[in-house]
Amino acid sequence: MIVTPLDSATLDSKEQYVFYHKMLDFVLKELLVNIQKQNLCSHQELTIFKQYSDLFLYSIEAMRIKYMYDEEENMKIDLTESGFPNYLEFRYLYNDLDLRNEYISKLENVDDIKEEFLDTLLRKKEPIKRRRLFQAASIVYYNSVNPKYIFKKFVQGKVINAPENSPAKYITSWSFYDVSDNRPYICFMYFDYEGKRSNDFKEPLYKVLKETADRKMALDTMAHNIDRKLGDIHPKYIKRLDLGPLHNVFAKDENKITHAILEGIAKKQIPLESYALSFKTDEVFSGSTFTEGGFFSKQTYQKWNEVDRRKYVFAPHRIIQLLHSKTPEVLNKLAKEPIQTSDLKISM
Protein backbone atom coordinates (compact mmCIF):
# COMPACT_ATOMS: atom_id res chain seq x y z
CA MET A 1 0.00 0.00 0.00
CA ILE A 2 1.30 3.47 -0.86
CA VAL A 3 0.88 5.96 1.99
CA THR A 4 1.83 9.62 1.62
CA PRO A 5 1.74 12.65 3.94
CA LEU A 6 -0.35 15.67 3.02
CA ASP A 7 2.27 17.98 1.58
CA SER A 8 5.01 15.77 0.20
CA ALA A 9 5.57 12.16 -0.74
CA THR A 10 8.72 10.17 -0.15
CA LEU A 11 9.29 7.02 -2.14
CA ASP A 12 10.83 4.62 0.33
CA SER A 13 10.69 1.17 -1.23
CA LYS A 14 11.78 -0.61 -4.37
CA GLU A 15 8.14 -1.29 -5.24
CA GLN A 16 7.19 2.39 -5.02
CA TYR A 17 10.10 3.45 -7.22
CA VAL A 18 9.12 0.88 -9.85
CA PHE A 19 5.44 1.87 -9.61
CA TYR A 20 6.13 5.59 -9.94
CA HIS A 21 8.60 5.22 -12.80
CA LYS A 22 6.23 2.99 -14.78
CA MET A 23 3.43 5.49 -14.27
CA LEU A 24 5.46 8.49 -15.45
CA ASP A 25 6.87 6.62 -18.42
CA PHE A 26 3.42 5.38 -19.47
CA VAL A 27 1.63 8.71 -18.99
CA LEU A 28 4.17 10.79 -20.93
CA LYS A 29 4.16 8.34 -23.83
CA GLU A 30 0.36 8.34 -23.89
CA LEU A 31 0.45 12.13 -23.87
CA LEU A 32 2.72 12.25 -26.92
CA VAL A 33 0.57 9.78 -28.86
CA ASN A 34 -2.63 11.64 -28.13
CA ILE A 35 -1.23 15.12 -28.72
CA GLN A 36 -0.40 13.88 -32.21
CA LYS A 37 -3.89 12.41 -32.68
CA GLN A 38 -5.51 15.66 -31.55
CA ASN A 39 -3.17 17.87 -33.61
CA LEU A 40 -2.25 19.97 -30.58
CA CYS A 41 1.32 20.32 -31.88
CA SER A 42 2.87 20.33 -35.32
CA HIS A 43 4.95 17.35 -36.43
CA GLN A 44 8.18 19.26 -35.77
CA GLU A 45 7.02 20.44 -32.35
CA LEU A 46 6.07 16.89 -31.45
CA THR A 47 9.52 15.61 -32.44
CA ILE A 48 11.13 18.24 -30.20
CA PHE A 49 8.64 17.49 -27.41
CA LYS A 50 9.66 13.81 -27.52
CA GLN A 51 13.34 14.73 -27.16
CA TYR A 52 12.62 16.69 -23.97
CA SER A 53 10.42 13.86 -22.68
CA ASP A 54 13.26 11.38 -23.26
CA LEU A 55 15.61 13.56 -21.19
CA PHE A 56 13.00 13.80 -18.45
CA LEU A 57 12.35 10.04 -18.34
CA TYR A 58 16.08 9.30 -18.44
CA SER A 59 16.49 11.45 -15.33
CA ILE A 60 13.59 9.70 -13.56
CA GLU A 61 15.22 6.33 -14.30
CA ALA A 62 18.53 7.65 -12.91
CA MET A 63 16.71 8.68 -9.73
CA ARG A 64 15.18 5.21 -9.46
CA ILE A 65 18.62 3.58 -9.66
CA LYS A 66 20.12 6.13 -7.25
CA TYR A 67 17.55 5.66 -4.50
CA MET A 68 16.50 2.04 -5.02
CA TYR A 69 18.26 0.64 -1.94
CA ASP A 70 19.27 3.82 -0.13
CA GLU A 71 18.17 3.59 3.51
CA GLU A 72 19.19 7.15 4.39
CA GLU A 73 17.77 9.24 1.53
CA ASN A 74 14.55 8.94 -0.47
CA MET A 75 13.28 10.64 -3.60
CA LYS A 76 10.73 13.36 -2.94
CA ILE A 77 7.70 14.00 -5.15
CA ASP A 78 6.00 17.37 -5.09
CA LEU A 79 2.31 16.92 -4.35
CA THR A 80 0.95 20.44 -4.73
CA GLU A 81 -0.32 20.87 -8.30
CA SER A 82 2.54 18.76 -9.63
CA GLY A 83 2.88 15.00 -9.16
CA PHE A 84 6.44 15.23 -10.51
CA PRO A 85 9.75 15.04 -8.58
CA ASN A 86 10.82 18.09 -6.61
CA TYR A 87 13.14 20.19 -8.81
CA LEU A 88 15.96 19.72 -6.26
CA GLU A 89 16.10 16.04 -7.22
CA PHE A 90 17.34 17.04 -10.68
CA ARG A 91 19.98 19.29 -9.12
CA TYR A 92 21.14 16.44 -6.86
CA LEU A 93 21.50 14.20 -9.91
CA TYR A 94 23.55 16.74 -11.79
CA ASN A 95 25.73 17.51 -8.75
CA ASP A 96 26.32 13.78 -8.16
CA LEU A 97 27.36 13.13 -11.70
CA ASP A 98 29.60 16.19 -11.75
CA LEU A 99 31.72 14.28 -9.21
CA ARG A 100 31.24 10.85 -10.81
CA ASN A 101 34.96 10.28 -11.54
CA GLU A 102 35.77 10.85 -7.89
CA TYR A 103 33.04 8.40 -6.81
CA ILE A 104 33.92 5.76 -9.40
CA SER A 105 37.51 5.61 -8.13
CA LYS A 106 36.19 4.65 -4.69
CA LEU A 107 33.73 1.97 -5.83
CA GLU A 108 34.38 -1.75 -5.53
CA ASN A 109 35.22 -3.99 -8.43
CA VAL A 110 32.08 -5.19 -10.24
CA ASP A 111 33.34 -8.76 -10.68
CA ASP A 112 34.09 -9.06 -6.97
CA ILE A 113 30.56 -7.98 -6.05
CA LYS A 114 29.03 -10.40 -8.57
CA GLU A 115 31.04 -13.28 -7.12
CA GLU A 116 30.03 -12.33 -3.59
CA PHE A 117 26.33 -12.09 -4.50
CA LEU A 118 26.36 -15.48 -6.26
CA ASP A 119 28.08 -17.06 -3.28
CA THR A 120 25.52 -15.56 -0.88
CA LEU A 121 22.51 -16.60 -2.94
CA LEU A 122 23.60 -20.01 -4.22
CA ARG A 123 25.92 -21.43 -1.59
CA LYS A 124 24.79 -19.73 1.64
CA LYS A 125 21.14 -19.54 0.52
CA GLU A 126 20.83 -16.12 2.15
CA PRO A 127 19.32 -12.85 0.85
CA ILE A 128 21.66 -10.03 -0.11
CA LYS A 129 21.89 -7.41 2.62
CA ARG A 130 20.25 -4.11 1.75
CA ARG A 131 23.48 -2.21 2.38
CA ARG A 132 25.26 -4.31 -0.24
CA LEU A 133 22.38 -3.86 -2.70
CA PHE A 134 22.71 -0.10 -2.30
CA GLN A 135 26.45 -0.31 -2.98
CA ALA A 136 25.80 -2.37 -6.11
CA ALA A 137 23.12 0.12 -7.26
CA SER A 138 25.63 2.94 -6.75
CA ILE A 139 28.07 1.20 -9.10
CA VAL A 140 25.36 0.99 -11.77
CA TYR A 141 24.34 4.59 -11.14
CA TYR A 142 27.78 6.17 -11.42
CA ASN A 143 28.97 3.98 -14.28
CA SER A 144 25.90 4.05 -16.51
CA VAL A 145 24.19 7.43 -16.06
CA ASN A 146 25.39 10.07 -18.52
CA PRO A 147 25.31 13.68 -17.21
CA LYS A 148 24.62 14.96 -20.77
CA TYR A 149 21.15 13.42 -20.67
CA ILE A 150 20.01 14.77 -17.31
CA PHE A 151 17.05 17.14 -17.47
CA LYS A 152 18.31 20.43 -16.04
CA LYS A 153 16.39 23.42 -14.71
CA PHE A 154 16.80 24.97 -18.16
CA VAL A 155 17.40 23.01 -21.37
CA GLN A 156 18.09 24.88 -24.60
CA GLY A 157 17.13 23.48 -28.00
CA LYS A 158 18.79 24.37 -31.30
CA VAL A 159 17.73 26.94 -33.88
CA ILE A 160 16.39 25.18 -36.98
CA ASN A 161 14.50 26.19 -40.09
CA ALA A 162 10.76 26.24 -39.55
CA PRO A 163 8.54 24.19 -41.89
CA GLU A 164 6.78 25.81 -44.83
CA ASN A 165 3.72 27.90 -43.99
CA SER A 166 5.09 28.63 -40.50
CA PRO A 167 4.64 32.09 -38.93
CA ALA A 168 8.37 32.81 -39.36
CA LYS A 169 11.55 31.46 -40.94
CA TYR A 170 13.22 29.98 -37.84
CA ILE A 171 12.13 28.03 -34.80
CA THR A 172 13.90 27.38 -31.52
CA SER A 173 12.76 25.61 -28.39
CA TRP A 174 13.62 25.39 -24.74
CA SER A 175 12.34 23.63 -21.67
CA PHE A 176 12.47 24.59 -18.02
CA TYR A 177 11.49 23.08 -14.71
CA ASP A 178 9.71 25.77 -12.75
CA VAL A 179 10.85 25.85 -9.13
CA SER A 180 7.57 27.30 -7.85
CA ASP A 181 5.27 24.55 -9.08
CA ASN A 182 7.73 21.72 -9.84
CA ARG A 183 6.44 21.07 -13.34
CA PRO A 184 8.18 20.84 -16.73
CA TYR A 185 7.34 23.40 -19.41
CA ILE A 186 8.27 23.28 -23.09
CA CYS A 187 8.41 26.43 -25.25
CA PHE A 188 8.63 27.04 -28.98
CA MET A 189 9.45 30.37 -30.59
CA TYR A 190 9.08 31.12 -34.30
CA PHE A 191 11.08 34.17 -35.35
CA ASP A 192 12.66 36.10 -38.21
CA TYR A 193 16.20 37.47 -38.31
CA GLU A 194 17.19 40.51 -40.32
CA GLY A 195 20.97 40.27 -39.93
CA LYS A 196 23.28 39.06 -42.68
CA ARG A 197 25.08 36.18 -40.96
CA SER A 198 22.70 33.56 -39.58
CA ASN A 199 25.11 32.14 -36.99
CA ASP A 200 25.76 35.51 -35.34
CA PHE A 201 22.48 35.61 -33.44
CA LYS A 202 22.45 32.14 -31.88
CA GLU A 203 24.61 32.70 -28.80
CA PRO A 204 22.93 36.03 -27.87
CA LEU A 205 19.54 34.38 -28.40
CA TYR A 206 20.39 31.43 -26.15
CA LYS A 207 21.72 33.80 -23.48
CA VAL A 208 18.56 35.94 -23.50
CA LEU A 209 16.25 32.92 -23.36
CA LYS A 210 18.11 31.46 -20.39
CA GLU A 211 18.01 34.79 -18.54
CA THR A 212 14.51 35.86 -19.55
CA ALA A 213 12.39 32.75 -20.19
CA ASP A 214 13.51 30.19 -17.62
CA ARG A 215 10.44 30.38 -15.37
CA LYS A 216 6.67 30.53 -15.48
CA MET A 217 5.31 34.02 -16.24
CA ALA A 218 2.62 35.64 -18.36
CA LEU A 219 3.41 34.61 -21.93
CA ASP A 220 2.98 38.11 -23.38
CA THR A 221 5.41 39.42 -20.74
CA MET A 222 7.92 36.75 -21.74
CA ALA A 223 7.46 37.61 -25.43
CA HIS A 224 7.88 41.34 -24.76
CA ASN A 225 11.07 40.77 -22.72
CA ILE A 226 12.64 38.57 -25.41
CA ASP A 227 11.72 41.05 -28.13
CA ARG A 228 13.20 44.02 -26.22
CA LYS A 229 16.57 42.35 -25.67
CA LEU A 230 17.18 41.10 -29.21
CA GLY A 231 17.43 43.85 -31.81
CA ASP A 232 17.81 41.83 -35.00
CA ILE A 233 15.51 38.98 -33.97
CA HIS A 234 11.77 39.41 -34.40
CA PRO A 235 9.65 36.82 -32.58
CA LYS A 236 6.38 36.15 -34.41
CA TYR A 237 4.79 33.32 -32.46
CA ILE A 238 5.52 31.79 -29.03
CA LYS A 239 3.89 28.63 -27.73
CA ARG A 240 4.25 27.18 -24.23
CA LEU A 241 3.19 23.72 -23.07
CA ASP A 242 2.49 23.13 -19.38
CA LEU A 243 2.73 19.46 -18.39
CA GLY A 244 0.72 18.77 -15.29
CA PRO A 245 -0.33 18.40 -12.70
CA LEU A 246 -0.30 14.63 -12.83
CA HIS A 247 -3.28 13.50 -10.75
CA ASN A 248 -2.54 10.12 -9.15
CA VAL A 249 -2.32 8.24 -5.86
CA PHE A 250 0.73 10.27 -4.77
CA ALA A 251 -0.93 13.67 -5.19
CA LYS A 252 -2.46 15.58 -2.28
CA ASP A 253 -3.66 19.05 -3.24
CA GLU A 254 -6.78 21.17 -3.56
CA ASN A 255 -7.32 20.25 -7.20
CA LYS A 256 -10.81 18.85 -7.79
CA ILE A 257 -9.60 16.24 -10.28
CA THR A 258 -7.03 15.00 -7.75
CA HIS A 259 -9.71 14.76 -5.05
CA ALA A 260 -12.04 12.81 -7.33
CA ILE A 261 -9.31 10.27 -8.17
CA LEU A 262 -8.14 9.88 -4.57
CA GLU A 263 -11.72 9.40 -3.39
CA GLY A 264 -12.31 6.83 -6.12
CA ILE A 265 -9.16 4.92 -5.12
CA ALA A 266 -10.08 5.06 -1.42
CA LYS A 267 -13.55 3.64 -2.15
CA LYS A 268 -12.02 0.99 -4.46
CA GLN A 269 -14.09 2.29 -7.37
CA ILE A 270 -10.96 2.65 -9.48
CA PRO A 271 -7.55 0.90 -9.25
CA LEU A 272 -4.49 2.23 -7.45
CA GLU A 273 -2.71 3.08 -10.72
CA SER A 274 -5.52 5.38 -11.93
CA TYR A 275 -4.37 8.73 -13.30
CA ALA A 276 -5.29 11.87 -15.18
CA LEU A 277 -2.96 14.48 -16.63
CA SER A 278 -3.81 18.14 -16.95
CA PHE A 279 -2.20 19.85 -19.93
CA LYS A 280 -2.25 23.52 -20.92
CA THR A 281 -1.15 25.47 -23.97
CA ASP A 282 -0.49 29.22 -24.11
CA GLU A 283 0.03 30.85 -27.51
CA VAL A 284 0.69 34.43 -28.53
CA PHE A 285 1.12 35.90 -32.03
CA SER A 286 2.63 39.17 -33.16
CA GLY A 287 -0.11 41.21 -34.81
CA SER A 288 1.99 44.09 -36.14
CA THR A 289 5.15 46.06 -35.38
CA PHE A 290 6.16 49.52 -34.21
CA THR A 291 9.47 51.39 -34.13
CA GLU A 292 11.14 53.26 -31.26
CA GLY A 293 14.34 55.30 -30.92
CA GLY A 294 16.17 57.88 -32.99
CA PHE A 295 17.86 57.55 -36.35
CA PHE A 296 20.96 55.81 -34.94
CA SER A 297 19.17 53.71 -32.30
CA LYS A 298 16.03 52.69 -34.09
CA GLN A 299 14.56 49.30 -33.12
CA THR A 300 11.47 47.46 -34.33
CA TYR A 301 9.24 45.79 -31.75
CA GLN A 302 6.25 43.47 -31.96
CA LYS A 303 2.70 44.33 -30.96
CA TRP A 304 1.45 41.17 -29.33
CA ASN A 305 -2.10 39.88 -29.64
CA GLU A 306 -4.02 38.56 -26.67
CA VAL A 307 -2.69 35.28 -25.27
CA ASP A 308 -4.76 32.23 -26.23
CA ARG A 309 -4.96 29.85 -23.24
CA ARG A 310 -6.37 26.34 -23.54
CA LYS A 311 -6.76 23.58 -20.96
CA TYR A 312 -6.99 19.85 -21.63
CA VAL A 313 -7.29 16.68 -19.56
CA PHE A 314 -5.95 13.29 -20.65
CA ALA A 315 -7.31 10.23 -18.84
CA PRO A 316 -8.53 6.64 -19.39
CA HIS A 317 -12.23 6.06 -20.12
CA ARG A 318 -13.16 5.02 -16.57
CA ILE A 319 -11.56 8.13 -15.11
CA ILE A 320 -13.31 10.37 -17.64
CA GLN A 321 -16.64 8.85 -16.53
CA LEU A 322 -15.70 9.53 -12.91
CA LEU A 323 -14.79 13.15 -13.66
CA HIS A 324 -18.03 13.76 -15.55
CA SER A 325 -19.83 12.58 -12.43
CA LYS A 326 -17.68 14.32 -9.80
CA THR A 327 -16.25 17.45 -11.48
CA PRO A 328 -18.47 18.54 -14.40
CA GLU A 329 -17.73 22.21 -13.67
CA VAL A 330 -14.01 21.60 -14.28
CA LEU A 331 -14.58 19.72 -17.53
CA ASN A 332 -16.85 22.48 -18.83
CA LYS A 333 -13.87 24.86 -18.85
CA LEU A 334 -11.71 22.64 -21.05
CA ALA A 335 -10.91 23.49 -24.68
CA LYS A 336 -12.46 20.14 -25.67
CA GLU A 337 -13.88 17.02 -24.07
CA PRO A 338 -11.37 15.01 -21.96
CA ILE A 339 -9.04 13.12 -24.28
CA GLN A 340 -9.12 9.37 -23.75
CA THR A 341 -5.86 7.53 -23.09
CA SER A 342 -5.09 3.87 -22.38
CA ASP A 343 -5.48 2.24 -18.99
CA LEU A 344 -2.32 1.76 -16.97
CA LYS A 345 -1.99 -1.70 -15.45
CA ILE A 346 0.73 -2.34 -12.89
CA SER A 347 0.97 -5.65 -11.06
CA MET A 348 1.48 -4.79 -7.39
Sequence and secondary structure as in RCSB ss.txt:
>XXXX:A:sequence
MIVTPLDSATLDSKEQYVFYHKMLDFVLKELLVNIQKQNLCSHQELTIFKQYSDLFLYSIEAMRIKYMYDEEENM
KIDLTESGFPNYLEFRYLYNDLDLRNEYISKLENVDDIKEEFLDTLLRKKEPIKRRRLFQAASIVYYNSVNPKYI
FKKFVQGKVINAPENSPAKYITSWSFYDVSDNRPYICFMYFDYEGKRSNDFKEPLYKVLKETADRKMALDTMAHN
IDRKLGDIHPKYIKRLDLGPLHNVFAKDENKITHAILEGIAKKQIPLESYALSFKTDEVFSGSTFTEGGFFSKQT
YQKWNEVDRRKYVFAPHRIIQLLHSKTPEVLNKLAKEPIQTSDLKISM
>XXXX:A:secstr
     SSEEEE SHHHHHHHHHHHHHHHHHHHHHHHHHT S HHHHHHHHHHHHHHHHHHHHHHHHHTT SS  E
EEETTTT SB HHHHHHHHHHHHTHHHHHTTS  HHHHHHHHHIIIIIS     HHHHHHHHHHHHHHH  GGGS
  SEEE   EE  TT SSSEEEEEEEEETTTTEEEEEEEEEEE SS GGGGHHHHHHHHHHHSSS   HHHHHHH
HHHH SSEEEEEEEEEEEEEEESTT  SS HHHHHHHHHHHTTSS TT  EEEEEEEEEEEEEEEEES SSS EE
EEEE   EEEEEEEEEHHHHHHHHHH HHHHTTSSSS EEE       
